[in-house]
Amino acid sequence: MGRFLEGLVEALASRLTPFIESMAEKALPRLAELLAVFASLGLLLGERLQKIPAYMAVLFVENSPQVHQAALEMASGLWQALQLDINIIISVIIISLILLAIFVLSPLAYKAISRPHLGLFISFNHTREPIAEDIQKLFEKDGARVFRVAFQETAQHQQVIMKATKAIQSCNSVICLPGLTESYVEHEVLAATTSNKPMVFVISEDQGTLPNTADKRYPVFRLEAAAKAQFRPLIEFLNYIGADLKSTFDICRRALRHPYMETSQTIILLVAAIGFVSLLTYYLYRVITTGQILAMENPAWSIVQGPVVASHCIVIMVLASIALLISLYCFLVFRNLLGQFTARQRARLKTIAAEFNRDDWIGIIPGLIPGTYIYDCLFATAPSAHHEIERAKKSSSGF
């Protein structure tokens, strides 16, 4: 057995080694070309930025050709002396812009192509059709595409099944409004589950039950509480886990306007702020001390030392702030997109979880904390299914 495994490993190695070598030969030149492009971009940006502190210094010195020339020369010398520090800041800015394209522009472009609108299928028992119509109108007003097979007493069985199956395949998420008895909802719930569609149930608090085919890991909303809130909690919940263009844009906007959303995130941002202040203090110290050294080496520059050093401090502070803000924004967007992906996977039953418990969704859905209307509109735990209710009735009646 040992010899067989050794032979298998050797055979795999002999086949994979040429493939890996060929991939490396192709990838390394591409990587070198990409790095060369970034380096050229950094040099070009550095050359452009070098003129800014020089012109700023000239504005605040004596209006004399000799003084202007001294300011320009010292500005050039100070910029060259700080070249390594400036290159690091410029590199961080370029990398941050690349991350911005990856984590912000790319998801928006992808969603604009693949999921420009939220697609919903409403599965309902015929007794819940008026409620289904109200939900459809509210979601369509919010910009969603809603699929719903209207109830018809004369509709043929096969026709209903085919329409519902096609609509489920076309949608992004499913809303289920079951009744008190079995219906076509049973088939639609099973089809949505096997299609890995995110699904939520909307059930009456008093006598509502889950369909027999329902997985008890799906989120369950209280019908009366959700209706009282004009189904706004349901809309916000499904918009988030729907992960369409609008929800992705909202995530990018929320990261820009409300960065301090959770305690853990606040701690991370606080540590980043302390690090930024420390780094900025170091850069300002470098500019001031380097400027003093240059002024001592060339006494003619001493009269322009203050404006030249101040202009470089301003430019470096602005560049460092830009690098920090872009990097921080990319982090926030990435973190929120990851949270949305986690919520969607949970609603698709793609994550390991027990039966539904609304407390398990705290921290997964934004704004879902005890005391909020979204939290209050959810059942605390999953309700019973039809067959469980029937079994309980038979047990209580002695059968």
C-alpha positions in Angstrom: 0.0 0.0 0.0 2.9 2.3 0.9 4.6 1.7 -2.4 1.3 2.4 -4.3 0.9 5.7 -2.5 4.5 6.7 -3.2 4.1 5.8 -6.9 0.8 7.8 -7.0 2.5 10.9 -5.5 5.5 10.6 -7.9 3.1 10.3 -10.9 1.1 13.3 -9.8 4.3 15.3 -9.2 5.7 14.4 -12.6 2.5 15.6 -14.2 1.9 18.7 -12.1 5.5 20.0 -12.1 5.6 20.9 -15.8 2.2 22.5 -15.5 3.3 24.6 -12.5 6.5 25.6 -14.2 4.7 26.7 -17.4 2.2 28.7 -15.4 5.0 30.4 -13.5 6.8 31.2 -16.7 3.7 32.9 -18.0 2.7 34.6 -14.8 6.0 36.1 -13.7 6.5 38.2 -16.8 2.9 39.5 -16.5 3.5 40.3 -12.8 6.7 42.1 -13.7 4.9 44.1 -16.4 2.2 45.0 -13.9 4.7 46.1 -11.3 6.5 48.2 -13.9 3.3 49.9 -14.8 2.6 50.7 -11.1 6.2 51.9 -10.6 5.8 54.3 -13.7 2.5 55.5 -12.3 4.1 56.2 -9.0 7.0 58.1 -10.5 4.7 60.2 -12.7 2.5 61.0 -9.7 5.6 61.9 -7.6 6.9 64.2 -10.3 3.5 66.0 -10.4 3.3 66.3 -6.7 6.8 67.6 -6.3 5.8 70.9 -7.8 3.0 71.5 -5.3 5.1 72.2 -2.1 7.5 74.3 -4.2 4.8 76.6 -5.5 3.2 76.8 -2.1 6.5 77.9 -0.5 7.1 80.6 -3.1 3.7 82.1 -2.2 4.8 82.8 1.4 8.3 84.1 1.0 9.7 87.5 0.1 8.8 88.6 -3.5 12.4 88.5 -4.7 13.9 86.4 -7.6 16.8 85.3 -5.4 14.5 84.2 -2.5 12.1 82.5 -4.9 15.0 80.6 -6.4 16.3 79.6 -2.9 12.8 78.4 -2.0 12.5 76.3 -5.2 16.0 74.8 -4.7 15.3 73.9 -1.1 11.9 72.5 -1.9 13.5 70.2 -4.5 16.3 69.2 -2.1 13.8 68.4 0.7 11.6 66.4 -1.6 14.5 64.3 -2.8 15.7 63.8 0.8 12.2 62.5 1.7 11.8 60.4 -1.5 11.6 57.1 0.3 8.9 58.3 2.7 6.9 59.9 -0.1 7.2 56.8 -2.3 5.8 54.7 0.5 2.8 57.0 0.8 2.2 57.1 -2.9 2.5 53.3 -3.1 -0.2 53.0 -0.4 -2.4 55.4 -2.3 -2.0 53.4 -5.6 -2.7 50.1 -3.8 -5.7 51.7 -2.1 -7.1 52.8 -5.4 -6.6 49.3 -6.8 -8.5 47.9 -3.7 -11.2 50.5 -4.3 -11.7 49.2 -7.8 -11.7 45.6 -6.6 -14.0 46.0 -3.6 -16.3 48.8 -4.7 -16.4 49.3 -8.5 -16.1 45.6 -9.3 -19.1 44.5 -7.1 -21.2 47.4 -8.4 -20.4 46.5 -12.0 -21.0 42.8 -11.5 -24.4 43.5 -9.8 -25.4 45.9 -12.5 -24.9 43.1 -15.1 -26.0 40.0 -13.1 -28.6 41.4 -10.6 -29.7 45.0 -11.4 -33.0 44.5 -9.6 -34.2 42.3 -6.7 -36.2 39.4 -8.1 -38.9 38.0 -5.7 -41.3 35.1 -5.9 -44.3 35.2 -3.5 -45.6 31.8 -2.6 -49.0 32.1 -0.9 -52.0 30.1 0.2 -55.1 31.4 -1.7 -56.5 32.6 1.6 -53.5 35.0 1.9 -53.8 36.4 -1.6 -54.9 40.0 -0.5 -51.8 40.1 1.7 -49.6 38.8 -1.2 -51.0 41.5 -3.4 -50.1 44.2 -0.8 -46.6 42.9 -0.4 -46.1 42.7 -4.2 -47.2 46.4 -4.6 -44.8 47.5 -1.8 -41.8 45.7 -3.2 -42.5 46.8 -6.8 -42.7 50.4 -5.4 -39.3 49.8 -3.9 -37.9 48.8 -7.3 -38.1 45.0 -7.1 -39.3 42.6 -9.8 -42.0 40.4 -8.2 -43.3 37.1 -9.6 -46.6 35.8 -8.3 -48.9 33.1 -9.7 -52.4 34.5 -9.2 -55.0 32.2 -7.7 -57.5 30.8 -10.2 -60.0 28.1 -9.2 -60.2 26.7 -12.7 -56.4 26.6 -13.2 -55.0 23.2 -14.1 -52.6 21.6 -11.7 -49.7 21.1 -14.2 -50.0 24.7 -15.4 -49.7 26.1 -11.8 -46.7 23.9 -11.1 -44.8 24.8 -14.2 -45.5 28.6 -13.8 -44.3 28.5 -10.1 -41.2 26.4 -10.9 -40.2 28.8 -13.7 -40.8 31.9 -11.5 -38.7 30.4 -8.7 -35.8 29.7 -11.0 -36.0 33.3 -12.2 -36.1 35.0 -8.8 -33.4 35.8 -6.3 -35.4 35.3 -3.1 -38.7 33.8 -2.0 -41.5 35.0 0.3 -43.9 32.4 1.6 -47.3 33.1 3.0 -48.7 29.7 4.1 -52.2 29.0 5.2 -53.6 26.6 7.8 -53.8 23.6 5.4 -51.6 22.1 2.7 -51.6 23.7 -0.8 -49.4 24.4 -3.8 -47.2 26.2 -1.3 -45.8 22.8 -0.2 -44.4 22.3 -3.7 -43.1 25.9 -4.1 -41.3 25.8 -0.8 -39.6 22.5 -1.7 -38.7 23.8 -5.1 -37.2 27.0 -3.6 -35.2 24.9 -1.1 -33.7 22.6 -3.7 -32.9 25.6 -5.8 -30.9 27.2 -2.9 -33.0 30.3 -2.9 -33.0 32.6 0.1 -36.5 32.3 1.7 -38.5 33.9 4.5 -41.9 32.9 5.9 -44.6 35.4 6.9 -46.9 33.6 9.4 -49.8 34.6 11.6 -48.9 34.8 15.3 -52.2 33.2 16.5 -52.7 30.2 14.4 -50.1 30.2 11.7 -48.1 27.1 10.8 -45.1 26.2 8.6 -45.6 24.1 5.5 -44.7 20.4 5.9 -41.9 20.9 3.4 -40.4 23.9 5.1 -36.9 23.8 6.6 -37.0 25.3 10.1 -33.8 27.2 9.6 -35.4 29.9 7.4 -36.3 33.3 9.0 -39.9 33.6 10.0 -41.8 37.0 10.3 -44.9 37.7 12.3 -47.6 38.6 9.9 -49.5 41.0 12.1 -46.5 42.9 13.3 -45.0 43.2 9.8 -48.3 44.4 8.3 -48.6 47.0 11.1 -45.1 48.3 10.0 -46.2 48.4 6.3 -44.0 45.3 5.7 -40.9 47.7 6.0 -38.9 45.2 8.1 -39.6 42.5 5.5 -38.5 44.8 2.7 -35.3 45.8 4.5 -34.5 42.2 5.4 -34.9 40.9 1.8 -33.2 43.9 0.2 -30.2 43.1 2.3 -30.0 39.3 1.7 -31.1 39.8 -2.0 -27.6 41.3 -2.7 -28.8 43.1 -5.8 -27.4 46.4 -7.3 -29.4 48.6 -5.0 -28.4 46.8 -1.8 -24.7 46.7 -2.9 -24.9 50.5 -3.5 -26.5 51.0 -0.1 -23.6 49.1 1.5 -21.0 51.3 -0.3 -23.0 54.4 0.8 -23.4 53.2 4.4 -19.7 52.5 4.7 -19.1 56.1 3.6 -21.6 57.8 5.9 -21.8 55.5 8.9 -18.4 53.8 9.5 -18.9 53.2 13.2 -21.6 50.5 13.1 -20.4 47.9 15.6 -18.2 47.8 18.8 -15.7 45.5 17.3 -15.4 47.6 14.2 -15.1 50.8 16.3 -12.1 49.2 18.2 -10.4 48.4 14.9 -11.0 51.9 13.6 -9.7 53.4 16.9 -6.5 51.3 16.6 -6.1 52.4 13.0 -6.6 56.1 14.0 -3.9 55.8 16.7 -1.6 54.2 14.2 -2.3 56.9 11.6 -1.6 59.7 14.1 1.7 58.0 15.2 2.7 57.6 11.6 1.8 61.2 10.7 3.8 62.4 13.7 6.8 60.5 12.5 6.5 62.0 9.0 6.2 65.5 10.3 9.2 64.9 12.5 11.1 63.7 9.4 10.2 66.8 7.4 11.1 69.2 10.1 14.4 67.6 11.0 15.4 67.1 7.4 14.6 70.7 6.6 16.8 71.9 9.5 19.7 69.8 8.3 19.4 71.2 4.8 19.2 74.8 6.1 22.4 74.2 8.1 24.2 72.8 5.1 23.2 75.7 2.9 22.8 79.0 4.9 21.1 80.7 1.9 18.1 78.4 2.5 17.6 79.4 6.1 15.5 82.4 5.2 13.0 80.1 3.3 13.2 77.2 5.7 9.8 77.8 7.4 7.6 78.1 4.3 9.3 75.2 2.6 9.0 72.9 5.6 5.4 74.0 6.2 4.4 73.3 2.6 5.9 69.8 2.7 4.2 69.1 6.0 0.8 70.1 4.4 1.3 68.0 1.3 2.4 64.9 3.3 -0.5 65.3 5.7 -2.9 65.5 2.8 -1.4 62.5 1.0 -1.3 60.4 4.2 -4.9 61.3 4.9 -6.0 60.3 1.4 -4.2 57.0 1.7 -5.9 56.3 5.1 -9.4 57.3 4.0 -9.3 55.2 0.9 -7.9 52.2 2.7 -10.4 52.6 5.5 -13.3 52.9 3.1 -12.2 49.8 1.2 -12.0 47.9 4.5 -15.5 49.0 5.5 -17.0 48.1 2.2 -15.3 44.7 2.1 -16.4 44.0 5.7 -20.0 44.9 4.9 -20.1 42.9 1.6 -18.7 39.9 3.6 -21.5 40.4 6.1 -24.1 40.5 3.3 -22.7 37.4 1.8 -22.8 35.6 5.2 -26.5 36.7 5.6 -27.4 35.5 2.2 -25.7 32.1 2.7 -27.5 31.7 5.9 -30.8 32.5 4.2 -29.9 29.9 1.5 -29.2 27.3 4.3 -25.6 27.2 3.1 -24.2 27.6 6.6 -24.3 25.3 9.6 -27.2 26.4 11.9 -29.8 24.9 14.1 -33.5 25.8 13.8 -34.3 29.5 13.3 -33.7 31.7 16.3 -33.8 35.4 15.8 -31.0 36.1 18.2 -28.7 34.1 15.9 -29.2 36.9 13.3 -28.1 39.7 15.6 -24.9 41.1 14.0 -25.7 39.5 10.6 -28.5 41.8 9.5 -27.8 45.6 10.0 -30.0 47.2 12.6 -31.4 43.8 13.9 -30.9 44.2 17.7 -33.4 43.7 20.6 -36.0 46.5 20.7 -35.9 47.4 17.0 -38.9 46.9 14.8 -37.1 44.3 12.6 -36.3 42.3 15.7 -39.9 42.6 17.0 -41.4 41.5 13.7 -39.5 38.2 13.7 -40.6 35.1 15.6 -38.3 34.2 18.5 -38.1 30.6 17.2 -39.5 28.6 14.3 -43.2 27.9 14.6 -44.6 24.3 14.3 -45.3 22.8 10.9 -48.8 21.6 9.7 -48.2 17.9 10.5 -46.9 18.8 14.0 -50.1 20.7 14.8 -52.2 17.9 13.5 -50.3 15.4 15.5 -50.7 17.5 18.6 -54.5 17.7 18.0 -54.8 14.0 17.6 -52.7 13.4 20.8 -54.9 15.8 22.8 -58.1 14.2 21.5 -56.9 10.7 22.5 -56.5 9.2 19.0 
